[in-house]
Amino acid sequence: MRSDDDDDPGLPIPFGPVSNGEYDPPPLTALERVAQRRAVAECDANARRLGVSRRQFLLSVCGAATTLLAIQACSDDKSKGKAGGKFNLPTTSALDENAARSRLAGDEVIFDVQTHLLDYDTIDPAHRLGLGLAAAFPQRNCSDASEPRDCFDARHLLELLFLQSDTTMAILSAIPVVGDRSPLSPAIMAETRRVTEALCNDDRLLLHGQVAPSAGRPQASLDAMDKVLATHPVVAWKVYTHAGGPGWWLDDHEGFGSIGGSQAGYASPVDIGPAAKTHTDVDFIVYHSGYESGGNEGPYTASADPQGVDRLIASLEKSGIGPNQNVYAELGSTWFSVMRNPNQAAHVLGKLLKHVGEDRVVWGTDTLWYGSPQSQIQALRAFEITPEFQERYGYPALTPAIKNKIFGGNSMRLYGVKPIETKCEFTRAELEQVRKERPGGNAAPGPKTAREAAAARARDWAWQIS
């Protein structure tokens, strides 16, 4: 994106390329490149019309509306007006904040079930891995950090979630690093939860425990689980099936699938159906919903070699697992990847709602890899599946009721927690150095190139139980 000065915050709907480190960030598609150029030009023009600085406009709700309108216009051009997904925004929202808020603001309970941070400063230097993720790529939206690794600490995560977005509840989710050298160990998670409780006076931040059956002896994994359960309020277990060793299948284990990585074959959700059928008393959350980075999602078709989200649907169908049973589809990284392509976005959401069930699609953003999750929240609030796609493919309408289920209702029921509807607002003094103004921007801090993503995996994703 063009920059007029050194303090350009970037477009309010990030385009990338960027990833969460599990996959190589794909280049922008032709549609995304055209939409990005159009959004930049229209944001510049609208800032001049309103008589505000470019930075002010890009950080405003009108800036988000202008960017989504540009994406929609380019999608309409490409599909000749027959796009399957639409950002339902009045054209006046590009200049009128009230019009923009009518579609992009909301008071839903937003429960983000996939968030991460990295805290290298608390790790014994003898166990550090060269500050892998923090050293693997430059930071472009964290100007208040003294070192790159500071962009990933608890302070920045809490700011992104609770100050810079409408998120009201969240789960701190494990990363594929085990043992004393993990920058997101159970101890770090627990401390972040303690700080959040002190700031917000409630328990809006929950914790995942980690299972690493392919790291060392199986008994060591079981002992580690017992230890975590004895000392921390874990609400679920998370497994990275594609990390470490030869990988493993999920047929006899509780866990979650994932995308990308060096063990990509083991990230396939092909075994979710059999596992869910065998263990009907277990709820399985498939992180990323089986989406494959760089894929081209279309309508579901039964085939011998399903791709992307179709892999999950095929596995469920083959095992007789119907909608709204014991399998959940999570949207972290997936929604971020498809939301700039309304057709793909309509197919991904439509397929999941139809085949996995409207009560089984849950909100996750993979924050903080993509910056503030506000852009993802705003995009879903404004998004609709067109009547044409509803009729042709049997997709449900994205009604406010269904969006409320996705944003928080389904996860609250799954985790058995009560809604926290109030915002958590805190000061710089309460969170050490919370920024009074936003010195960063809208850019996403994850790896921007294949080399950066590979460096992150190579340096940090070595599994070890110590």
N, C-alpha and C positions, 0 to 999 in steps of 0.2 A: 504494500500500500504506500502511496506517495505521502511524504511527510513535509510539512511546511516549516517545522521547527523540531527541536530535540525533545519536545514534550508532547508529541503526537500520541494520543492514547490508542489509536487504531479504531477500526470499525467496531460498533457495539455488538454486532453479530460476527464473531471471529470466523475467518475462512481457513486459516492454516497456510501451508501444511503443518500439522502437529499431531502427536499421538500421546498415548499414556505410557509409552515405553515398551508395551507388549508387542507392538507391531510397527513395521516401518511406515512412517507417514506417507500416504500416497500423494502424488502431485494433484493440484487442483484440476478438476475436470474442465472441459471447454465451457460448460454452463456456468460453473463457479467463477471462472476467470472473467467471463463477460459480466456476470452479476456483480462481481467485486468492483470492476471498473465503473460500472453504472452507479453503484452505491457510493463510491468515492466522489464521483462528479456531482451526484444529487445531494449528498451531504454538504459538500462545499457550497453549492448553490443555495441550499436552504439556510445554511448559516448566514450567508450574506443577506438573504431576504429578511431574516429575523434580526439582523444587526448584532449578532453575537459572535464570539470567537469560534473558530473551527473546533477547538478543544471542548468548549462548553457544549456545542451542539452534539459532538460525538459522544459525550457522556450523558446526554439527555434521553428521555423517553421518545422524543421526536426523532432522534438519531437512530434509535432501534427501529422505529416504525419505517423510517425512510429506507433503511437497509433491507428490511423484510419486504417492503413494496418493490424494491429493485429486484430482489430474488424472484418474487412472484411474476413481475413483468417479463423477466428473461425466460422463466419457465413457460409462461403463456406463449411467448414468441416461438419457443422451440416446439411446443406441443400444439401450436396453432389454436390456442384457446381451449384445449381439451385436457389440461393437466388434471391428474387425479387427486392432487392435494392443493389446498388454497390457504394462504394467509389472509384471513378475513379482517381486513383493515380498511377503514374509510380513507380515501385519498387525502382528506384534510388532516389526518393524523401525522403527516410529514411536517406540518407547521403548527398544529394546534395540540398543545399538551393534553388538554382534556379529552380530545378525540383519541389521542394515542393511548391514554390511560384507560379509556373505555374498553380496549381490547387487550392491553398489555399489563394492566395492573389487576390485582385480585386479592382476596382475603382467604384463600384456601389454606388448609393445613398442608404444608409441603414437607414431606418426610423423605429425605435423601438417604438411600440405603447403601450408597457406595461413595465414601470419601476417604482421602488418604493424606498423610503428612510424612515428612522425613525429619528426624531430629538426630543429627550426627553429633552434636555437642555433648550429649549424654552418654555416648558410647565410649567404652574404654578404648583408648588409642590402639591398644594391642589387637583389637578385634575389628578395627575399621577396614573397609575395603577400598580405600582411596577415594572416599566420598563419591562413589560411582554416579548416582543419578544427578547429584548437584554439580559434578564436574563434567558431566557428559554433554551438556549443552548450555549455551548462554541464556541469560535471563533478559527479557525485554520489557517486563512490566512490574519491576520490583525495585524501584529506584531508591527506596529507603533502606535497603539491605546493605550491610557493610561487606558481606561476602555472598557469592551466588547461593551457597547452601542455606542461607537465611531465608531465601524466598520460599522454602518448603516447610518452615517450622510451624508450630501450633498457632502462633500469633497470626500468621498469614492465612492459615486454614479458617480460623474462626472469623477473621475479617471477611474473607470471601463468602463464607456461608451466611453469617448472621448480620453483617453490616452492609455488604454490597449485593446481597440478594434477598429474596423473600422467603428463603428456607427457614423453617421453624423447628424442624427436628432432623437428626442425622444419625447415621451409624458410621463409626470409624472402623474401616475395613482393612484386614491384613494384607500385606504385600508378600511376594514370594521370596522372602529372606528369613531364615530361621536361625535362632540362637543369639548369642551376645552381640553379634555384629549387626543385627537388624536395626535400622533406623526407625522402625515402627514396631518395637517389641511390646509385649503386654504391659510392661511397666510404663513405657512412653504413652501408650493408649490410656492407661489408668490415670496418669498425671494430667493428660489433656482433658479427660472427663472430669477430674476434680476441679480444674481451673474453670471449665464450663459451668459446673454446678455452682461455683462461687460467684461467677459473673451473672448467671441467669436465674439462680435460686430455684432450679428445677433439674430434672434428669433428662433433658432433651437430647443429650448425646449418649448413644449406646455403643456397645463394643462387640466386635466379632472375635472369636477365638480362631486360632489357626490349626489346621491338621496337615501334617507333612508325612504321609505314609511311605513315600519313596525316599525319605531322607533317613538313612541309618536303619536300625533295627525296628520292626513294628512295635515291639514293647516300649522302645524309647518314645515313640510317638504317643502311645497310650499313656505313658507316665507323664509326658509333657502336658497332655490334655487334662489329666487329673490335677496337676499342679496349677494350671491356669484356672480351672474351675474352683479350686479351693481358695484362690486369692482374688479373683476378679469376677464381676457380674456379667459373664458372657451370655449373649442372647442367641447366638447361633455359631456354627462352625463353618469355616471357609477353607476350601481346598483349591489349589492351583493344579489342575490335573496335567498341565502341559509343562510343568517346571521340574527340572532335575532328573537325574538318572535316566532310565529308559522310558519314563512315563508310566502311566497305569490307567486302567479303565475303571469305571465307576460302578460296575454291576453290583458289587456287594458293599458299597460304601455310601455314606451320606456326604454330599459335597456339591460344589458348583463348577460348571464348565467355564471356560474363558476363551479368549481369542489370541491368535498370533503366537509369537514366541518361537524359540528354536525347536520346541516339541509340538509343532502346530497340529500334527495328526492326533495327538492325545487331547487336544482342546475341542475336538468334535463332540457335539452333544449326542452322538449316535447311541450312547449307552444310557441316556437319561430315561427313556421309556422303559426298558427292562428293569432298571433300578427302581423307578417309581412303582411299577407293577408289583415287584417283589416286596417292597417296603412301603406298604400303604399307610403306615403310621408315621412316616417321615415326610416332611415338606422339603422339596428340592427347589432351590432358586438358581436358575441358570443365568449366571452373570453374562451380560452382553447379548443374551437371547440367541446365541449361535451365530450372530452376525460375523461376516468376514470382511476385514478391511479391504477397500478397493473393489468390493463386489458390486454387482448390479442387480438389486432386488426387484423382482417382478412378482406376478401372481404365483401362488403356490401351485406347483404341478408335481404329481407323483412321478418319480423317476428312479432309475437304478443308481444315480449318482447325484443326489440333491446337494445344493450349495447354500451357503449362508443360513439364514433363518429357516429355510426349508429343511435343513438337516434336523433341526429340533422338532419341527412339525411331523416329519416323516417318522422319526423315532417314536413319538407319542402315538401316532396313528397305528403303527405296526404293533405296538404293545397294547392297544385298546385304551389308551389314556385320553379321555375326552376333555373338553373345556371345563375349567373350574374344578379340577381335581387337585392332586397334590404336587403339581409342577407350576412354578412361577417363572415368568420371564422378566428379567431386569434390563433396564435401558441405558445403563452407564456406557459411555463411549459410542453406543449404537445411535442414540438420538442425535448426539453431537455430529456424528458422521453423516447422517442422512438429512438433517433438517434444512440444508441448503439446496436440496433437490426434492421439491414437493412431490413428484411422482414416486420416487423411491420411499420417501417418508410415508406416503399414503399406503404403499404396499406393506412396508414393515409393520406399521401400527395396525393396519387392517388385518393382516395375517395373524398377528399375535392375539388381537382381540377376538377374532373369529375362532381360531383353533386352540389357543391356550386358555382364552376366556377373559372377559372383561373384569372378572374378580381376581385375576391372576397376573396381571401386568403391573409391575411396580417401578417406581421412580428411583433412578440413580443417575449420577452425573459424572462420576470419576473425578470429582474435584479433589485436588487443586491442579490437576494436569492441564485443564482447559481454562484456567482463570476462574472468574466468578461464574457461578452457574446461572446467573440472572438471564443471560442470553438464551440459554436452553429453556428456562421457565417461560420467558416471554414468547419464544417461538411456539411452544406447545399451547400456550393460552390462545394464541391467534390462529392456530392451525385447524383446518377442517379437511375431512375426506369428502370429496365431491359426490353429489347424488349419482353421477354416472358410474363412479367406481363402486359405490354402494350397491347399485343395481347389477352391475356386470359381475362383480366378484363376491357379492354377499357380505361385504364389510359393513360393520355398524357405523352409524353416524357418531362423530366425536362430540357428543353432547356435553354440557357442563357437568352432568352427573358422572359420566364416564371419566372425564378428565379429573374430577375430584377423587375418584377411585384410584386412578393412576398416580396422582400426585401424593396421596397420603392414605386414603381409606383402606386400600388393600394391604399396605404394609402395617398399618396400625392393628388391623385385625390379625394378620399373620404373626406379629410379634407380641400381641396381647397387651398393647400399651394404650393409654388414654391420649387423646389429642392435646397438644400444647399449641394454642392458637395465638398466643402473644409473641410479639417480636422480642428478641433479646438484644437490648442496646446497652453498650458499655462505653467507658471512656478510656482515654489513653492511659491514665493512671491505673485503672482497674486491670488493664491488660498490658501492663508495662509500657509499651510504646505504640498503642493504637494510633493510627494516623488520623488527625483531625480533618484533613482533607485528603483526597485520593491522589497521591503523587504518582501512582502507577498508571494503568490504563486498561484497555479492554483485551489486550493480547493474551493468548494462552501460553503458559510456561512450559508445556511438555516438549519432547524432542521434535525438532523441525525437519530432520533428514534421517535417511536410513542409517547413516553412519552414527548419528547421535543416539538413535534408538538401540543400535547394536552395542554401542559403548556402554549404555546404561545396563543392558542385560548382562554383558560380559563382566562388568565390574561389581554389580550388586546382586545378580540373580544366582549366586552360587548357594546351593542349599546346604545347610550345616546345622546339626544339633550339637550343642556344646554344653 
